[in-house]
Amino acid sequence: MSANNTQGRLSADAKAALLNRMRSTTPGGAAPVAAAATPHYDTSFATLPGFEQLKLMHAATNAFGIPNPFFRTHDVRAGATSVIGGKEVINFASYDYLGLNGAPEVMAAAHGAVDAYGTSVSASRIVAGERAFHRDFERELAAVYGTDDAIVYVSGHAANVATIGTLVGPRDVVFHDELMHNSAIVGTQLSRAHRRWFAHNDLDALEAMLAADRASYGRALIVVEGNYSMDGDAPDLARLVDLKQRYGAWLMVDEAHSLGVLGTRGLGIFEAQGIDPRSVDIWMGTLSKTLASCGGYIAGSKDLVDYLKLSAPGFVYSVGLSAPATLSALTALRLMLQEPERVARLQANSARFLAAAKAAGLDTGAADGHAILPVIVGDSLKAVVLSNLMLDRGVNVLPIIHPAVPNKAARLRFFVTAAHTPEQIDATVNILKEELPKTDAFIRKLAFAGISDMLEGGAGQG
Ligand SMILES: Cc1ncc(COP(=O)(O)O)c(C=O)c1O
């Protein structure tokens, strides 16, 4: 039977044939037949969980001529515009919120850092990698939050994994929002602490969990984001502070998408909601977004930072942040503070995009209009197809699909920045409005062929 029989439906036989064809072209994919007396140990990567579904999906999208929207290669520095495949596009796929990646001062700081210190500090900070610029940067980060100190790691993901993995263990519990970023979840899993998650921003549910279970554990950590990376909405920080105080827990807030975005000076959720930042135990952030660099940080009390600097494996056993990464981020932080008009421009652009999208009847989910703008299309393949149609029309925006979000919550995610012009925003929403209906016919064809249902399932983050 052919993959496209007269009905256009991909039968079970056709799917199996597709898989067999893939296995035969995958090195190591065909499982060797074990000799009778030799135990069979699986050494194939192709039998790892999820591998078959992934390959099947690729084969199916290839069969239907749908280009892969991931790993698109940019030919230049990606800002409000970029060049992909030799063609200039409006770019909504980079979280350079204040347009500081490429700012002359930031570039000069990176060049100067390379000239003075080279491209690497060539050791963990604890053993020969420490430089004065590390401490300067940590002090200035701590000043943002009014905390005693801060610690910088070589990646934001590593900052969450290493910090959570160091602070809690098997007797402890971590409560987190169901949409919490993967790095905090992986940190919790590796720590072997108990893990409890609550429905997105449902602090009544969190309180019920704390009331019912808090007493069963040693230490408790509540982890949330200040501006959620998939939905662009914020939790009620005052209530979280109250809960952590009443139930004897630490509160950790991941500000990856809040720094430079929320509050009139871009200081983040505490500024936007008028909360004393010292009432949060652990502030976390990344250098890869507003700060136009690469790395992550934790700000908090002296005890916390001292402890992490001696105990967190991702810090102790990993190289120190390089000079260009540190000094470009430090310069970006100073520019953020000196030029609040960048923050104001980002906020105006975000509000404009949200209002235009709503006026066009697009589903923007729970977005508050703070830099992250989801346009929910409700089907992973539809999101992929729409992303490709947008690129054809000169707009680069990436789909977020299962398992990053449930299939029914699949979306295009727009990162709005201070560098976008009102014209770019208006043109994009108009193109979106025109292209979205074109996906329906395509999706009907795929659904009929039995492709779409392969992608059904729950969120991978929780
Ligand atoms: C909420 C959140 N936390 C942590 C990270 C990890 O940061 P980085 O990419 O800088 O390692 C990300 C990355 O996108 C994020 O969105």
The ligand as an SDF file (V2000), in Angstrom:
LIG
                    3D

 16 16  0  0  0  0  0  0  0  0999 V2000
   12.7590   31.1690   32.1890 C   0  0  0  0  0  0  0  0  0  0  0  0
   14.1130   30.7580   31.7490 C   0  0  0  0  0  0  0  0  0  0  0  0
   15.0220   30.3940   32.6630 N   0  0  0  0  0  0  0  0  0  0  0  0
   16.2580   30.0000   32.3020 C   0  0  0  0  0  0  0  0  0  0  0  0
   16.6380   29.9530   30.9810 C   0  0  0  0  0  0  0  0  0  0  0  0
   18.0220   29.5020   30.5930 C   0  0  0  0  0  0  0  0  0  0  0  0
   18.7790   30.6110   30.2350 O   0  0  0  0  0  0  0  0  0  0  0  0
   19.9750   30.5360   29.1420 P   0  0  0  0  0  0  0  0  0  0  0  0
   19.3290   30.2810   27.8190 O   0  0  0  0  0  0  0  0  0  0  0  0
   20.5780   31.8740   29.2330 O   0  0  0  0  0  0  0  0  0  0  0  0
   20.8560   29.4150   29.5540 O   0  0  0  0  0  0  0  0  0  0  0  0
   15.7360   30.3200   30.0000 C   0  0  0  0  0  0  0  0  0  0  0  0
   16.1380   30.2770   28.5700 C   0  0  0  0  0  0  0  0  0  0  0  0
   15.4940   30.5880   27.6650 O   0  0  0  0  0  0  0  0  0  0  0  0
   14.4370   30.7340   30.3820 C   0  0  0  0  0  0  0  0  0  0  0  0
   13.5260   31.0760   29.4690 O   0  0  0  0  0  0  0  0  0  0  0  0
  1  2  1  0
  2  3  1  0
  2 15  2  0
  3  4  2  0
  4  5  1  0
  5  6  1  0
  5 12  2  0
  6  7  1  0
  7  8  1  0
  8  9  2  0
  8 10  1  0
  8 11  1  0
 12 13  1  0
 12 15  1  0
 13 14  2  0
 15 16  1  0
M  END
$$$$
